[in-house]
Every structure is written in structure tokens, then in C-alpha cells.
Amino acid sequence: MTRPLDDVLRRTAAATAAYQVPERTIELAASALLGVPDGPRLRLEVRALRDAALLVAEAHRRDCAESVCTTCEAIRYNLAVALATVRSETHPGLDERPG
């Protein structure tokens, strides 16, 4: 059985290959995180992923004219996660609400 992180790594590597992301771009992103302690690094990673989700959403919104679009569905999920992380950062008490 594969670990969840192994699956995420496999899927992410496959997606970067499909989109022909240059290895140099990945190296630059990784080097920005080198030596950063865990807490601050996690915050940087979350912000970077949130910013990436927003960039994709903004670009796709300009280009999409479909009434039903699986990309729009995926973007909605990403934006829900992005907004939830912003809310938890700006309103820490939200983490204490009952399930």
C-alpha cells in the first residue's frame, strides 16, 4: 500500500511533466525554502499554493465560456480550501468551533 504522500508526489510529478514545467523552475522554488524553519516554511508553502490557486482561477475565468466545466469545479474546490486557510489565519478562533 502506498502512503498518501507518495501518491501526491507521483501525481504532482506527472502533472509537472504534462505541463512541461522546467526543472530549473522547481529548483528555484525549492531553494527559496531551504534553511527556513518548519513553522515559517509551512506558512510560505501555504501562501504559495494559495497564490497559485488564485492565479489559475483568474486566468481560467477570463478564458472559460462553458456552462459545465470540470476545471471550474476543480478551481471551486481549490478556492474553498484557499479561503478556509485565509480565514483560519485571520480568525484563529474558527479552529476551535465544534465539528
C-alpha positions as CSV (number, residue, x, y, z in Angstrom):
1,M,0.0,0.0,0.0
2,T,1.4,3.4,-0.9
3,R,1.5,6.2,1.5
4,P,-0.7,9.3,0.7
5,L,2.4,11.5,0.3
6,D,3.8,9.0,-2.2
7,D,0.6,9.3,-4.3
8,V,0.7,13.1,-4.1
9,L,4.3,13.1,-5.2
10,R,3.6,10.8,-8.1
11,R,0.6,12.9,-9.2
12,T,2.4,16.2,-8.8
13,A,5.4,14.9,-10.8
14,A,3.1,13.6,-13.5
15,A,1.3,17.0,-13.7
16,T,4.6,19.0,-13.9
17,A,5.8,16.7,-16.7
18,A,2.5,17.1,-18.6
19,Y,2.7,20.8,-18.3
20,Q,6.4,20.8,-19.1
21,V,7.5,22.7,-16.0
22,P,11.2,23.3,-16.3
23,E,13.3,21.6,-13.7
24,R,15.0,25.0,-13.1
25,T,11.7,26.5,-12.0
26,I,11.2,23.7,-9.5
27,E,14.8,24.1,-8.2
28,L,14.2,27.9,-7.7
29,A,11.1,27.3,-5.8
30,A,12.8,24.6,-3.6
31,S,15.8,26.9,-3.0
32,A,13.5,29.6,-1.6
33,L,12.5,27.1,1.1
34,L,16.0,25.8,2.0
35,G,17.0,26.6,5.5
36,V,13.6,28.1,6.5
37,P,12.5,26.6,9.8
38,D,9.4,24.4,9.7
39,G,6.8,26.9,11.0
40,P,7.7,29.8,8.7
41,R,8.3,27.4,5.8
42,L,4.8,25.9,6.2
43,R,3.3,29.4,6.1
44,L,5.3,30.2,3.0
45,E,4.2,27.0,1.3
46,V,0.5,27.6,2.2
47,R,0.7,31.1,0.8
48,A,2.5,30.0,-2.3
49,L,-0.2,27.3,-3.0
50,R,-3.0,29.7,-2.3
51,D,-1.5,32.3,-4.7
52,A,-1.1,29.6,-7.3
53,A,-4.7,28.6,-7.0
54,L,-5.8,32.3,-7.4
55,L,-3.6,32.7,-10.5
56,V,-5.2,29.7,-12.1
57,A,-8.7,30.8,-11.1
58,E,-8.2,34.3,-12.5
59,A,-6.6,33.0,-15.8
60,H,-9.3,30.4,-16.3
61,R,-12.2,32.7,-15.5
62,R,-11.1,35.0,-18.4
63,D,-10.9,32.1,-20.8
64,C,-13.8,29.8,-19.9
65,A,-17.1,30.2,-21.6
66,E,-18.5,26.7,-20.8
67,S,-21.7,26.3,-18.7
68,V,-20.3,23.0,-17.3
69,C,-16.6,22.8,-16.8
70,T,-14.6,20.3,-14.8
71,T,-11.7,22.8,-14.5
72,C,-14.1,25.3,-12.9
73,E,-15.3,22.6,-10.5
74,A,-11.7,21.9,-9.5
75,I,-11.0,25.6,-9.1
76,R,-14.0,26.0,-6.8
77,Y,-12.6,23.3,-4.6
78,N,-9.2,25.0,-4.6
79,L,-10.7,28.3,-3.8
80,A,-12.7,26.8,-0.9
81,V,-9.5,25.5,0.6
82,A,-7.7,28.8,0.0
83,L,-10.4,30.8,1.6
84,A,-10.6,28.4,4.6
85,T,-6.9,28.8,5.2
86,V,-7.1,32.6,5.0
87,R,-10.0,32.6,7.4
88,S,-8.1,30.3,9.8
89,E,-5.1,32.7,9.7
90,T,-7.2,35.8,10.2
91,H,-9.7,34.4,12.7
92,P,-7.8,31.7,14.7
93,G,-10.9,31.1,16.8
94,L,-12.5,29.3,13.9
95,D,-10.2,26.3,14.6
96,E,-12.0,25.9,17.9
97,R,-15.5,25.6,16.6
98,P,-17.2,22.2,17.1
99,G,-17.2,20.0,14.0
